Amino acid sequence: PTSRMTWTTRNAVNNKPVVRTRQAATARTHLLRMKKTAAHKTMQNGSVVESTSNHHVVGVASASPQSPPAARQAVVARASASSATTRVPLNPFAPGSKYTVEGVVMYYVKLLAGLGTLLAADSALKKAVLSAGITFPSPLIGMFLVIGVLCLLSAANQQKAVDAVMEAISPALNWISRWLPLFYVPSLVILPIAVKSLNPAALTKVSLIVALGMPFSLLVTAFLVTRIRKLANTTAQPVTPAPPLAPFTEQHAVAWGSIGFLSGIVACFAAQGTALAANASAVATLAFTVLGLLIGSDPHPSMKKYMPHPVITTSLVANAGVALVGMLNGVGYMGTLKAYLTKGAAGAAWGAGDWLMSFLGIVVISFGFRIYGQRALLRRHLMEILGSAAGSAIISLAATCLAGRLLGLGPDLTTAVAPRSVTVALAMPIATQLGAPAELIPICATAVVLTGLIGAALAQKILDLAGFKNDPITRGLSVAAAAHGLGTAALARAEPEALPFCALAYGLMGVAASTWVAIPVVRSMLMWLAGVPA
């Protein structure tokens, strides 16, 4: 046979796409047989991944049917002898997993080292940016540095170094993705305090902007994507969906339940007003917040259809925990709720919400690794992705500022809710740059989370009604641009083929919005639209 066949597979170790071309049907059949047996085995919940490296697989292809039998056998023998076993403990404690002590230890060493490196980099960048007087968000600088360094290494033919970095940081990236809702929740938990300062009229106007703003941003982005695609004449190609994250286990519930119980006892018997009581209360409310996510993420089958979104469940359980801890420590509900998220004001100790939101910086830095991993997709659809992100970001910001002014919301509240379509980690710095006062930043975070929840519930239906069906590029970019992480999670469950585009738009929407606001002329225009005095 002389016909050629080309297809794309994934490397089992680093999940990179590998384009393969075969000339002969016999070589193709032999390769498929090899892949189905010992050369390409993956145990997702265990930790053993057996894979043949890329150049060995290509070596099998080079042995065409016209080659001497001895040559073909030699190539196959080299490929079989070269296949190595790499331990990748994705979830070492998942039920039914086969793991070793060495694998578990290495997993946690990599996890702690990766998180520690990201946290240290985030802290160093914040200090450097503050000392230099730069207003651009420091996590975004870190994200650009990650992308730049990885691209430079790749351009310098240091792919082994890039692969080593990506493999070392992957446990931390998976951990961040797995626990991501926790980092958004504190803004919802303290919602009773945030809305207390708003009169009913202002609250109604903010709710109206959030409720109507999400569909507006969604449809604007979908329109931009389709128009840019026609101009760029880009042809959509199938993409490989990302593997699902490992589920939470019973060990998580037992561990955090025990932590909450013990810290609650300490908070009950410790002297009120002491550091011990404050720290025990913070740990107890943190445990309740984590338990809320565990309950919301995997409810009992009989309760599944009655449960709200996991983020709402988490905030409700956390509030119940705050009320219980407030009763135990004698401070009361509102006192404990104020201690949940203090931001260190007036020297106050950090609460559970402060610790959770301290991870928002590394969430943004981690986008750099995600975007680099999707660079091939980004290059293929560069105009659609960058054009829709830039256009949607400025239109969303300007429309929200104008809507707030027309509704008579007031400049402070208007600038606070302006970045409603941007992920929380970047929305709060954007609101600050636009002049929103510090006491209204929780309103900003709440508007962002509520926008995401509305998008998670309605975005797919709105796109269907608008005629944007069977188009993972448009749907992925639109949902992520309008409803960030929460909308992305909801879409990915139903349409996993759209997830790569969601991942790109999710990060780039925040990048685009932050870049627009960093431009003095654009920032002044937005502030003028919001009614901020000159």
KAGI-V42218 format. One line per field, one symbol per residue. phi: phi as a letter, one per 20 degrees, with the letter a starting at -180 (. if undefined). Layout:
phi=???
This chain:
phi=.dfdccbdccffedmefcecccedfffffffffffedfebdcdfeebdcdbefgffffffffefffffgffffffffffffefcddecffbfdfgnfdbdgffffffffffffffffffffffffffffffemeefgffffffffffffffffffemdffffffffffegffffffffdggffefgfffeggffffeefgfffffffffffefffffffffffffffffffeledfcfceffffffffdfffffffffffffffffffefffnefffffffffffffffffffffffbffgfdgfeefggffgfffffffffffffffenenffffffffbdlmflmfffdgffffffefffffffggfffffdffffffdgffffffffffffffffffffffffemfoffffffegefedgggdfffffffeoffgfdfgfgffffffgfffffecgffffffenedlcffffffffffeckfffffffffecffefgfffffgfffffffffgffegffffffffffnfgf
